Amino acid sequence: MKFSKVVLAAFVGTLIALLIMFFVKVGVYSALIAGFSKSPSETSTVVKPNSVLLMKLNYEIPDRTVDDPFSSIDFNTMETIETTGLNEILRNIEHAKTDPNIKGIYLELSSIPTSAATLQEIRSKLMEFKESGKFIACYGEMYSQSAYYMASVADKIWLNPEGMIDLHGMASQIMFYKRLFDKLDIEMQIVRGPNNRFKSAVEPYFLEKMSEANREQMDKLLGTMWGQILQGISETRNISVEQLNQIADNLELMTDAQKALEYGLVDQLYFKDQVLDELKSLTGSTKKLNAVGNANYAKSYKVKNPSKNEVAVIYASGQIFDGKGNEDQAIYSENLSKTIRKAREDKDVKAVVLRVNSPGGSALASAVIGRELDLTREVKPLIVSMGNYAASGGYWISAKGDYIFADPTTLTGSIGVFGTFPNMKGFLNDKLGLTFDVAKTNENADFGSVAEPLTQFQYAKLQENVVKTYDEFTQRVAEGRGMRQTYVDSIGQGRVWAGADAIELGLVDQLGDMEDAIAFAAERANLGNDYKVVEMPKAKDFFTRIMESMNKTDEIDAALKQKLGVYYHYVEGLENLQKNTGIQARMPFDLIIE
C-alpha cells in the first residue's frame, strides 16, 4: 500500500510539473504571437532622413536570416538580439548605397564570433559601398582581431581611450580525448583508408597531440588565412604586413590604446558621447542621431522584380546527416534532396546556385544529395558558392557543379573518409560493473554492439567499405573537375585547403562570393538582367516555428550557445563523439578565428 502511494504521488507530481511547463510555454508563445501578429504596415520600418545604418555583428552570422522565435532572444536578459543573416546584411548594404535617407554606415564592433569567409564577404560589400561616396565609421571599446579586420574598411576608426586591439595572430586549438578514454577504459575503433593521412578528425581519439601531417596542413591553412587578413588591413590602413606581424608578435596593442593611434590603426581615441557627436556632424543631425539596425532596415524596403525567370539559391548549411530533420540546424539528405528536386522540376527556375557552408558528415547522405544535384545539372546550370566551409561531404556535394566559387578563406577539400566505432566493454565491465551476454542467430548478428570489440572479420569488412567509399569520392571529384583520379588522390588524402590555395589545385574555379555566383548562374542561363533571385528551401513562417518548437529543444541549444559563447565549441566537440559514428566524410577539425 505504501509503495502504491509513493508511485501515485510521483505520478501526480510529474503530471503537475508537465502541466505547469505546458502553460508556461503557452504563455510565452502567446506573448510572442501577440508581438508578431501585427499587420505588415505596422511591422514595417520607416527610415528617417539623415540616418545611419547601424551594424553590430556581435553574433555568429548565419548564411540566411531565420525567422526563429528563440534565436532572436537573449536568454540571459530576455531581450531581443540581432540575428540578421548574411543574405540580408548584403542586401541592406546594397540598398543603402542609393537610399537618400541613409547618410552612411556605422559599425559598432567588439567581437565577431563568425568565420573568416563570412567576414570577407561583408567586408568586400562594404568596400563597394564606399564607392557611393557615403561614409563608413566604426567604434569599439575594444576590438578582437576579427572585429578589427572588419573595422579596417571604415573611413574613420574610433577606439575607447581605455580600450585595446587584440591583434595576436591565428591559432587553432584541438581537443584530444585519448587520456579521457584511457581513464574510462574506452577504445575508439577507427577505420581509415590507406591514403587518408591528413584525415585527422579521428586523431583526438588515439593521440595526445597533432600528427606531423595534421600540423603541416594546419600551418598552411592558418598561414593562408592570416595572410588574407593582414593583406586586407595593410591595404586599407597603409601599414606593412611585416609591421602588423611585429605588432601581433609583441602584443603591443593590448595595454595601450595610444599605440594604436600612433601606428595609424585608429583615427581617434573617443568615448561614446564623442562618437555620437561625430556621427551627428557627419549626418548633419542637429538633435538626436537617427540609427536603424540591420533587422529593422530590412523591413523598410522590398525587392520587387516582375521577371518570371528565377535563379534559385539553395542553402546547404551545417553538418550532413541521413534522413529528415530541422534544416535550419543541419543538412538532412531527405530535406535537401526534396528542395533540389523541387528547383529542378520548376520551369521558372532557370539556374541553381548551391550555397554550401558545411564541414561534411554522413558519406551516405552526401551521396544521396549528390545524385539529385547530378540530375539537376543535366537540365539547368548548377553553380556552387562556397561559404566558410565546403569540406569533405561538403565538397562531395559541390564537386560536380558546372562552376565553383569560393572565398579566399573558405575551408574546402578534405577529400577523405573514416569510420569510428566505440568499444566500451572495459568501461561497462570494469568501471560500472555491467556485464552482457547475447543469444544470436548468425555469426555477426551482434555487429555494432558497444559492449564488445570488433572482430578481425568485422574490421576488415568496415575497412573494405571505407576504401570503396573513398574510391567513389575521388572518382566523383575526378569526373566533376576533369582530373585524373590519381591526381585527386594526391591532393586529397583528407587534406583541407583554403580557397586561395584550392584554386591553384583546380578544386575551385574562381575566388568570389555568393553574389558573383548568382550573376554567373544568370549568365550561364542566358538571362541577362531579366531574372530574380529566390531562396530555397522556402523559409518557414513564424507560427510554424512556434509549433515545431513545442516538441524540440532548439531553444535550450540557443540558450547554451549564448551563455558559453566561443566555449560552445568544446560542447560541440563532445557532441560529435556521439554523432560521428559510422562512415563519415567530415572535415577533421573546427577552426575558430578569435
C-alpha positions as CSV (number, residue, x, y, z in Angstrom):
1,M,0.0,0.0,0.0
2,K,2.8,2.4,0.9
3,F,4.5,1.6,-2.4
4,S,1.3,2.4,-4.3
5,K,1.1,5.8,-2.6
6,V,4.7,6.7,-3.5
7,V,4.1,5.7,-7.1
8,L,0.8,7.7,-7.2
9,A,2.5,10.7,-5.6
10,A,5.3,10.6,-8.1
11,F,2.9,10.3,-11.0
12,V,0.7,13.2,-9.8
13,G,3.8,15.4,-9.2
14,T,5.2,14.7,-12.6
15,L,1.8,15.4,-14.2
16,I,1.5,18.7,-12.4
17,A,5.1,19.7,-13.4
18,L,4.3,18.9,-17.0
19,L,1.1,20.9,-16.9
20,I,2.9,23.9,-15.4
21,M,5.6,23.7,-18.1
22,F,2.9,23.5,-20.8
23,F,1.1,26.6,-19.6
24,V,4.3,28.5,-19.1
25,K,5.2,27.7,-22.8
26,V,1.7,28.6,-23.9
27,G,2.1,32.0,-22.1
28,V,5.4,32.6,-23.7
29,Y,4.2,31.7,-27.1
30,S,1.0,33.8,-26.7
31,A,3.2,36.8,-25.8
32,L,5.4,36.1,-28.8
33,I,2.5,35.7,-31.1
34,A,0.8,38.8,-29.8
35,G,4.0,40.7,-30.5
36,F,4.3,39.4,-34.1
37,S,0.7,39.4,-35.1
38,K,0.6,43.0,-36.3
39,S,-0.2,43.8,-39.9
40,P,2.6,44.3,-42.4
41,S,2.2,48.0,-42.3
42,E,2.6,48.0,-38.5
43,T,5.8,45.9,-38.6
44,S,7.4,47.8,-41.5
45,T,10.2,50.4,-40.7
46,V,10.2,54.0,-41.8
47,V,13.8,55.3,-42.1
48,K,14.1,58.9,-41.1
49,P,16.2,61.4,-43.1
50,N,19.9,61.8,-42.2
51,S,20.0,58.3,-40.7
52,V,22.9,55.8,-40.3
53,L,22.7,52.1,-40.9
54,L,23.9,50.6,-37.6
55,M,25.7,47.2,-37.8
56,K,26.8,45.5,-34.6
57,L,27.5,42.0,-36.0
58,N,28.3,40.7,-32.5
59,Y,26.9,37.2,-33.1
60,E,27.6,34.1,-35.2
61,I,26.3,35.3,-38.6
62,P,24.3,32.6,-40.5
63,D,24.1,32.5,-44.3
64,R,20.4,33.2,-44.2
65,T,18.1,35.1,-41.8
66,V,15.9,32.7,-40.0
67,D,12.6,33.8,-38.5
68,D,13.2,31.8,-35.3
69,P,11.3,32.9,-32.2
70,F,14.1,31.7,-30.0
71,S,17.3,32.6,-31.9
72,S,16.5,36.3,-31.5
73,I,16.1,36.2,-27.7
74,D,19.0,36.6,-25.3
75,F,18.0,34.1,-22.6
76,N,20.3,35.8,-20.1
77,T,18.5,39.1,-20.2
78,M,15.3,38.1,-22.1
79,E,15.9,40.9,-24.6
80,T,15.9,40.7,-28.3
81,I,19.2,40.3,-30.1
82,E,20.4,40.8,-33.7
83,T,20.3,37.6,-35.8
84,T,20.3,39.0,-39.3
85,G,21.7,36.6,-41.9
86,L,24.5,37.2,-44.4
87,N,21.9,37.4,-47.2
88,E,20.0,40.4,-45.6
89,I,23.2,42.1,-44.5
90,L,24.5,42.2,-48.1
91,R,21.1,43.3,-49.4
92,N,21.0,46.1,-46.8
93,I,24.4,47.4,-47.7
94,E,23.5,47.4,-51.4
95,H,20.2,49.2,-50.8
96,A,21.8,51.7,-48.5
97,K,24.1,52.8,-51.3
98,T,21.2,54.6,-53.1
99,D,18.9,55.2,-50.1
100,P,18.6,59.0,-49.8
101,N,17.8,58.7,-46.1
102,I,21.0,56.8,-45.3
103,K,24.0,59.1,-45.0
104,G,26.4,56.3,-44.0
105,I,27.1,53.1,-42.2
106,Y,28.1,53.0,-38.5
107,L,29.8,49.8,-37.3
108,E,29.8,49.3,-33.6
109,L,32.1,46.3,-33.0
110,S,34.0,44.5,-30.3
111,S,34.0,40.8,-31.3
112,I,32.5,39.0,-34.2
113,P,32.2,35.2,-33.4
114,T,32.0,34.1,-37.0
115,S,34.3,32.6,-39.6
116,A,36.7,34.4,-42.0
117,A,34.8,33.8,-45.2
118,T,31.7,35.5,-43.9
119,L,33.8,38.4,-42.7
120,Q,35.4,38.7,-46.1
121,E,32.0,38.8,-48.0
122,I,30.7,41.5,-45.7
123,R,33.9,43.5,-45.9
124,S,34.0,43.3,-49.7
125,K,30.4,44.6,-49.8
126,L,31.4,47.5,-47.5
127,M,34.3,48.3,-49.9
128,E,31.7,48.5,-52.7
129,F,29.5,50.8,-50.6
130,K,32.4,53.3,-50.2
131,E,32.2,53.9,-54.0
132,S,28.8,55.6,-53.3
133,G,30.7,58.5,-51.6
134,K,28.9,57.8,-48.3
135,F,30.9,57.3,-45.1
136,I,31.7,54.3,-43.1
137,A,32.6,54.9,-39.4
138,C,33.4,52.4,-36.7
139,Y,33.7,52.5,-32.9
140,G,34.7,49.9,-30.4
141,E,35.5,49.9,-26.7
142,M,37.9,47.1,-27.7
143,Y,38.5,45.2,-31.0
144,S,39.1,41.5,-31.3
145,Q,41.2,40.8,-34.4
146,S,38.1,39.6,-36.4
147,A,36.3,42.8,-35.4
148,Y,39.3,44.9,-36.3
149,Y,39.6,43.2,-39.7
150,M,36.0,44.3,-40.4
151,A,36.6,47.8,-38.9
152,S,39.7,48.4,-41.1
153,V,37.4,49.0,-44.0
154,A,36.0,52.2,-42.4
155,D,36.9,55.7,-43.3
156,K,37.0,56.6,-39.6
157,I,38.0,54.1,-36.8
158,W,37.5,55.2,-33.2
159,L,38.7,53.4,-30.1
160,N,37.9,54.0,-26.5
161,P,40.8,55.7,-24.7
162,E,40.9,52.8,-22.2
163,G,40.4,50.1,-24.9
164,M,42.7,47.9,-26.9
165,I,43.1,46.0,-30.1
166,D,43.7,42.3,-29.6
167,L,45.9,41.6,-32.6
168,H,47.8,38.4,-31.8
169,G,47.7,36.1,-34.9
170,M,45.7,33.0,-35.6
171,A,45.7,29.7,-33.8
172,S,43.6,26.5,-33.9
173,Q,43.3,24.6,-30.6
174,I,42.2,20.9,-31.0
175,M,40.8,19.0,-28.0
176,F,42.2,15.4,-27.6
177,Y,40.3,12.7,-25.8
178,K,42.9,9.9,-25.6
179,R,43.7,10.3,-21.9
180,L,40.0,10.6,-21.0
181,F,39.3,7.4,-22.9
182,D,42.2,5.7,-21.2
183,K,40.8,6.7,-17.8
184,L,37.4,5.5,-18.7
185,D,38.7,2.3,-20.4
186,I,37.0,3.2,-23.7
187,E,38.5,2.3,-27.0
188,M,37.5,4.2,-30.2
189,Q,38.0,1.7,-33.0
190,I,39.0,3.6,-36.1
191,V,38.8,2.7,-39.7
192,R,40.6,4.8,-42.3
193,G,41.6,4.3,-45.9
194,P,45.3,3.7,-46.8
195,N,45.5,7.2,-48.4
196,N,43.9,9.4,-45.7
197,R,46.9,10.6,-43.7
198,F,45.6,14.1,-43.5
199,K,42.1,12.9,-42.3
200,S,42.8,13.9,-38.8
201,A,39.3,14.0,-37.4
202,V,40.0,10.7,-35.6
203,E,43.4,11.7,-34.2
204,P,42.0,13.1,-30.9
205,Y,40.7,9.6,-30.1
206,F,44.2,7.9,-30.1
207,L,46.8,10.8,-29.9
208,E,47.6,13.4,-27.4
209,K,48.8,16.0,-29.9
210,M,48.7,16.7,-33.6
211,S,50.4,14.3,-36.0
212,E,53.1,15.8,-38.3
213,A,50.7,15.6,-41.3
214,N,48.0,17.4,-39.4
215,R,50.4,20.1,-38.2
216,E,51.6,20.5,-41.8
217,Q,48.1,21.2,-43.1
218,M,47.2,23.4,-40.1
219,D,50.3,25.6,-40.6
220,K,49.5,26.0,-44.3
221,L,45.8,26.8,-43.6
222,L,46.5,29.3,-40.8
223,G,49.3,30.9,-42.8
224,T,47.0,31.5,-45.8
225,M,44.1,32.8,-43.7
226,W,46.2,35.1,-41.6
227,G,47.9,36.4,-44.7
228,Q,44.5,37.3,-46.2
229,I,43.5,39.2,-43.0
230,L,46.8,41.1,-42.8
231,Q,46.7,42.0,-46.5
232,G,43.3,43.5,-46.1
233,I,44.3,45.6,-43.1
234,S,47.5,46.6,-44.8
235,E,45.8,47.9,-47.9
236,T,43.1,50.0,-46.1
237,R,45.3,51.3,-43.3
238,N,48.6,51.7,-45.3
239,I,50.6,49.6,-42.8
240,S,53.0,47.0,-44.0
241,V,52.3,43.3,-43.4
242,E,55.7,43.0,-41.7
243,Q,54.9,45.7,-39.2
244,L,51.5,44.2,-38.5
245,N,53.1,40.9,-37.7
246,Q,55.6,42.6,-35.4
247,I,52.8,44.3,-33.6
248,A,51.0,40.9,-33.2
249,D,54.1,39.1,-32.0
250,N,54.8,41.7,-29.3
251,L,51.1,42.1,-28.3
252,E,51.7,45.8,-28.4
253,L,48.1,47.0,-28.6
254,M,46.7,45.0,-25.7
255,T,47.7,47.5,-23.0
256,D,48.0,50.9,-24.6
257,A,45.3,52.5,-26.9
258,Q,47.7,55.4,-27.6
259,K,49.9,53.0,-29.5
260,A,47.0,52.0,-31.8
261,L,46.7,55.7,-32.6
262,E,50.4,56.2,-33.2
263,Y,50.6,53.2,-35.5
264,G,47.7,54.6,-37.5
265,L,45.4,51.7,-36.8
266,V,42.8,54.0,-35.4
267,D,42.0,57.7,-36.2
268,Q,40.8,59.0,-32.8
269,L,40.5,57.8,-29.2
270,Y,36.9,58.7,-28.3
271,F,34.4,57.9,-25.6
272,K,30.9,57.1,-26.8
273,D,29.5,60.6,-26.3
274,Q,32.2,62.0,-28.6
275,V,31.4,59.3,-31.2
276,L,27.8,60.3,-31.2
277,D,28.8,63.9,-31.7
278,E,30.9,63.0,-34.6
279,L,28.1,60.9,-36.2
280,K,25.7,63.8,-35.8
281,S,28.2,66.1,-37.6
282,L,28.7,63.5,-40.4
283,T,24.9,63.1,-40.9
284,G,24.0,66.8,-40.5
285,S,21.8,66.0,-37.5
286,T,21.2,68.8,-35.0
287,K,19.4,66.9,-32.3
288,K,19.1,63.1,-31.9
289,L,21.1,60.7,-34.1
290,N,18.9,58.6,-36.2
291,A,20.1,55.0,-36.4
292,V,18.4,51.9,-37.9
293,G,19.7,48.4,-37.3
294,N,20.0,45.6,-39.8
295,A,16.8,43.7,-38.9
296,N,14.6,46.8,-39.0
297,Y,16.3,48.3,-42.1
298,A,15.5,45.1,-44.0
299,K,11.8,45.8,-43.2
300,S,12.0,49.3,-44.7
301,Y,12.1,48.2,-48.3
302,K,11.0,45.4,-50.6
303,V,13.0,44.0,-53.5
304,K,10.5,44.0,-56.4
305,N,11.2,42.2,-59.6
306,P,8.4,41.2,-62.1
307,S,10.6,38.8,-64.0
308,K,9.3,35.2,-64.3
309,N,12.9,33.9,-64.7
310,E,14.3,32.7,-61.4
311,V,17.8,31.9,-60.2
312,A,17.3,29.6,-57.2
313,V,19.7,29.9,-54.3
314,I,19.6,26.6,-52.3
315,Y,21.2,26.8,-48.9
316,A,23.1,23.8,-47.6
317,S,24.4,24.7,-44.1
318,G,25.6,22.6,-41.3
319,Q,26.7,19.0,-40.8
320,I,25.3,16.4,-43.1
321,F,23.0,13.7,-41.7
322,D,20.9,10.9,-43.1
323,G,17.1,11.2,-43.3
324,K,14.9,14.1,-42.3
325,G,15.3,16.9,-39.7
326,N,15.4,20.6,-39.0
327,E,17.2,22.1,-42.0
328,D,17.9,25.3,-40.0
329,Q,20.3,23.4,-37.8
330,A,22.0,21.0,-40.2
331,I,21.8,19.4,-43.7
332,Y,19.5,16.3,-43.9
333,S,19.6,14.3,-47.0
334,E,15.9,13.9,-47.4
335,N,15.1,17.6,-46.8
336,L,17.8,18.9,-49.1
337,S,17.1,16.3,-51.9
338,K,13.4,17.4,-51.9
339,T,14.4,21.0,-52.2
340,I,16.8,20.3,-55.1
341,R,14.2,18.2,-56.8
342,K,11.7,21.0,-56.5
343,A,14.0,23.5,-58.1
344,R,14.9,21.1,-60.9
345,E,11.2,20.5,-61.8
346,D,10.2,24.2,-61.5
347,K,10.0,25.6,-65.1
348,D,10.5,29.1,-63.8
349,V,13.9,28.2,-62.2
350,K,16.4,28.7,-65.0
351,A,19.6,28.1,-63.0
352,V,20.6,26.9,-59.5
353,V,23.2,28.3,-57.1
354,L,24.1,25.8,-54.3
355,R,25.3,27.7,-51.3
356,V,27.4,25.3,-49.3
357,N,28.5,26.0,-45.8
358,S,29.3,22.6,-44.4
359,P,32.2,20.6,-42.8
360,G,30.6,17.4,-44.1
361,G,29.2,14.4,-42.3
362,S,27.5,11.2,-43.4
363,A,29.0,9.8,-46.6
364,L,25.7,8.1,-47.5
365,A,23.8,11.3,-47.1
366,S,26.3,13.1,-49.2
367,A,25.9,10.5,-52.0
368,V,22.1,10.8,-51.8
369,I,22.2,14.6,-52.2
370,G,24.9,14.3,-54.9
371,R,22.5,12.2,-57.0
372,E,19.9,14.9,-57.0
373,L,22.4,17.5,-57.9
374,D,23.7,15.4,-60.8
375,L,20.2,15.1,-62.2
376,T,19.7,18.9,-61.9
377,R,23.0,19.6,-63.7
378,E,21.7,17.7,-66.7
379,V,18.8,20.1,-67.2
380,K,19.9,23.5,-66.0
381,P,23.1,25.3,-64.9
382,L,24.3,24.4,-61.4
383,I,26.8,26.8,-59.8
384,V,28.3,26.3,-56.4
385,S,29.1,29.1,-53.9
386,M,31.3,28.0,-51.0
387,G,31.0,29.9,-47.7
388,N,33.0,29.3,-44.6
389,Y,33.3,25.5,-45.2
390,A,32.7,23.2,-48.1
391,A,34.8,20.3,-46.9
392,S,34.6,16.6,-47.1
393,G,30.9,15.8,-47.5
394,G,30.5,19.5,-48.3
395,Y,33.0,19.1,-51.2
396,W,31.3,15.8,-52.2
397,I,28.1,17.6,-53.0
398,S,30.0,20.5,-54.6
399,A,32.3,18.6,-56.9
400,K,30.1,18.2,-59.9
401,G,28.9,21.8,-60.1
402,D,29.3,23.4,-63.5
403,Y,31.4,26.1,-61.9
404,I,32.6,26.6,-58.3
405,F,33.2,29.9,-56.5
406,A,35.0,30.1,-53.1
407,D,36.1,32.8,-50.8
408,P,39.9,33.1,-50.2
409,T,39.5,31.8,-46.7
410,T,36.9,29.1,-47.4
411,L,38.0,25.7,-45.9
412,T,37.5,23.1,-48.6
413,G,38.8,19.8,-49.9
414,S,39.2,17.3,-47.1
415,I,38.6,14.5,-49.7
416,G,38.7,11.5,-47.4
417,V,36.6,9.0,-45.4
418,F,36.8,7.5,-42.0
419,G,34.7,5.4,-39.6
420,T,34.6,5.3,-35.8
421,F,33.1,2.6,-33.7
422,P,33.3,2.8,-29.9
423,N,34.3,-0.3,-27.8
424,M,33.0,0.4,-24.3
425,K,33.4,-3.1,-22.9
426,G,36.1,-2.2,-20.4
427,F,34.2,0.9,-19.2
428,L,30.9,-1.1,-18.8
429,N,32.5,-4.2,-17.2
430,D,35.3,-2.7,-15.0
431,K,34.1,0.9,-14.3
432,L,30.3,0.3,-14.0
433,G,30.2,-3.4,-13.2
434,L,27.9,-4.2,-16.0
435,T,28.3,-7.5,-18.0
436,F,26.5,-8.7,-21.0
437,D,25.6,-11.9,-22.7
438,V,24.0,-12.4,-26.0
439,A,21.9,-15.0,-27.9
440,K,22.1,-14.7,-31.7
441,T,21.0,-16.5,-34.9
442,N,24.0,-15.6,-37.0
443,E,27.8,-15.2,-36.5
444,N,27.7,-11.4,-36.8
445,A,24.1,-10.7,-35.5
446,D,25.5,-8.6,-32.7
447,F,27.7,-6.5,-35.0
448,G,27.7,-2.8,-33.9
449,S,27.3,-3.5,-30.2
450,V,29.4,-1.1,-28.0
451,A,29.7,-3.9,-25.4
452,E,32.2,-5.9,-27.5
453,P,35.1,-5.0,-29.7
454,L,35.0,-5.6,-33.4
455,T,36.3,-8.9,-34.6
456,Q,39.0,-9.1,-37.2
457,F,36.4,-10.1,-39.8
458,Q,34.1,-7.2,-38.9
459,Y,37.0,-4.7,-39.0
460,A,38.1,-6.0,-42.4
461,K,34.5,-5.5,-43.8
462,L,34.4,-1.9,-42.5
463,Q,37.9,-1.3,-44.0
464,E,36.6,-2.5,-47.3
465,N,33.6,-0.2,-47.0
466,V,35.8,2.8,-46.2
467,V,38.2,2.1,-49.1
468,K,35.2,1.7,-51.5
469,T,33.7,5.0,-50.4
470,Y,37.0,6.9,-50.7
471,D,37.3,5.5,-54.3
472,E,33.8,6.7,-55.1
473,F,34.6,10.1,-53.6
474,T,37.8,10.6,-55.6
475,Q,36.1,9.3,-58.7
476,R,33.3,11.8,-58.3
477,V,35.8,14.6,-57.9
478,A,37.8,13.5,-60.9
479,E,34.6,13.4,-63.1
480,G,33.3,16.7,-61.8
481,R,36.6,18.6,-62.1
482,G,38.0,16.9,-65.2
483,M,41.0,15.4,-63.4
484,R,42.7,12.1,-63.2
485,Q,41.7,10.1,-60.2
486,T,45.3,9.6,-59.2
487,Y,45.8,13.4,-59.1
488,V,42.7,13.8,-56.9
489,D,44.1,11.2,-54.5
490,S,47.4,13.1,-54.4
491,I,45.7,16.4,-53.3
492,G,43.1,14.5,-51.3
493,Q,44.0,12.1,-48.5
494,G,41.7,14.1,-46.2
495,R,43.7,17.3,-46.6
496,V,41.9,20.6,-46.0
497,W,42.8,23.6,-48.2
498,A,42.0,27.3,-48.0
499,G,40.1,28.7,-51.0
500,A,43.1,30.8,-52.1
501,D,45.2,27.6,-52.4
502,A,42.4,25.3,-53.7
503,I,42.0,27.4,-56.8
504,E,45.6,26.6,-57.8
505,L,44.9,22.9,-57.3
506,G,41.8,23.0,-59.5
507,L,39.4,22.3,-56.7
508,V,37.6,25.6,-57.3
509,D,37.3,27.7,-60.4
510,Q,37.2,31.3,-59.2
511,L,37.5,33.3,-56.0
512,G,34.2,35.1,-55.5
513,D,31.2,35.4,-53.2
514,M,27.6,34.4,-53.4
515,E,26.6,37.5,-55.5
516,D,29.3,36.6,-58.0
517,A,27.9,33.0,-58.2
518,I,24.4,34.3,-58.8
519,A,25.5,36.7,-61.6
520,F,27.4,33.8,-63.2
521,A,24.5,31.5,-63.0
522,A,22.2,34.1,-64.7
523,E,24.9,34.5,-67.4
524,R,25.1,30.7,-68.0
525,A,21.3,30.6,-68.4
526,N,21.4,33.5,-70.9
527,L,19.1,35.6,-68.7
528,G,20.9,38.9,-69.0
529,N,19.4,41.1,-66.3
530,D,15.9,39.6,-66.7
531,Y,15.8,37.4,-63.6
532,K,15.0,37.4,-59.9
533,V,16.6,35.5,-57.0
534,V,14.5,33.1,-55.0
535,E,15.8,31.4,-51.8
536,M,15.2,27.7,-51.1
537,P,14.0,25.9,-49.1
538,K,11.2,28.4,-48.5
539,A,11.6,30.0,-45.1
540,K,9.1,28.7,-42.6
541,D,6.7,31.3,-41.2
542,F,6.9,32.4,-37.6
543,F,3.9,30.4,-36.4
544,T,5.1,27.1,-37.9
545,R,8.4,27.6,-36.0
546,I,6.4,28.2,-32.8
547,M,4.5,24.9,-33.2
548,E,7.7,23.0,-34.1
549,S,9.5,24.3,-31.0
550,M,6.8,22.7,-28.8
551,N,8.4,19.3,-29.4
552,K,12.1,20.4,-29.8
553,T,15.0,21.6,-27.6
554,D,16.3,24.2,-30.1
555,E,15.7,26.9,-27.5
556,I,17.9,25.1,-25.0
557,D,20.7,24.8,-27.5
558,A,20.3,28.5,-28.3
559,A,20.5,29.5,-24.7
560,L,23.5,27.3,-24.1
561,K,25.3,28.8,-27.1
562,Q,24.6,32.3,-25.9
563,K,25.8,31.5,-22.4
564,L,29.0,29.8,-23.4
565,G,30.0,32.0,-26.4
566,V,33.2,30.8,-28.0
567,Y,33.4,28.0,-25.5
568,Y,30.4,26.3,-27.0
569,H,32.9,24.9,-29.5
570,Y,34.0,22.4,-26.8
571,V,30.5,21.3,-26.2
572,E,30.1,20.6,-29.9
573,G,33.3,18.6,-29.9
574,L,31.9,16.3,-27.2
575,E,28.6,16.0,-29.0
576,N,30.5,14.9,-32.1
577,L,31.7,11.9,-30.1
578,Q,28.1,10.6,-30.3
579,K,27.2,11.8,-33.8
580,N,30.2,10.9,-35.8
581,T,29.9,7.1,-35.7
582,G,29.7,5.0,-38.8
583,I,31.3,6.0,-42.2
584,Q,31.9,9.8,-42.3
585,A,33.1,12.3,-44.9
586,R,33.8,15.1,-42.5
587,M,36.3,17.9,-42.0
588,P,38.9,16.9,-39.4
589,F,38.6,19.9,-37.2
590,D,36.7,23.1,-36.5
591,L,38.6,26.3,-36.9
592,I,37.9,29.3,-34.6
593,I,39.4,32.7,-35.6
594,E,39.4,34.5,-32.3
